[in-house]
Amino acid sequence: MLRRLYDWTMSLASRKSAEVWLAVIAFVESSVFLVPADVLFLPMALAKPERTYRYALIATVASVLGGIAGWALGYYAYETVARPVLEFYGKLEAFEQMKAYVTYETILLLLVTSGLAHLPPIKIVTILSGVIHVNLGLFIVSAIVARGARFLFLAWLLRRYGEPIRDFIEKRLGQIVGIGAGAVIVLYVGYRSFAH
């Protein structure tokens, strides 16, 4: 099912309505959808390099709005909507474990790492932010910084290196950013345990 979803998302890049679809995918990725917006963003940016930064802006704005929707699901409709969504994706158990241990500070860190590297998946963190009542203004600023940094960095790479960088982005960039995000988490945990 995931492969079909991925292929369908890729097919949207060549449509006239690709920008609308990019906004839709970026929006739902941050709250309920499994396939990242990058899948659509990459082929669109490579097909029309002059629009790369425009696409990055569309993806960032839609992703932040989707994050707000995820926050609202966690805040107002966890039992009725968010919980069944997490159950559907098989993420409920991991979510419940995170919820038991997360603090206000760590959720802000997770917002940045998930926004940059999908560590953990962005929808889990946006819903969790609502459940633990993270301040909405702070949440929005964190989402803008993290998602904006991700899409603008991808846009810069694509504008600078074009098609040759695509394979690197699809296969290696996620791992590299993931390692970086993991290092930030480890440093934070080390700092917290040393400070106490």
Secondary structure, DSSP 8 states (H G I E B T S, - for coil): -HHHHHHHHHHGGGSTTHHHHHHHHHHHHTTT-SS-THHHHHHHHHH-GGGHHHHHHHHHHHHHHHHHHHHHHHHH-IIIIIHHHHHHTT-HHHHHHHHHH--HHHHHHHHHHHHHH-SS-HHHHHHHHHHTT--HHHHHHHHHHHHHHHHHHHHHHHHHH-THHHHHIIIIIHHHHHHHHHHHHHHHHHHHHHH-
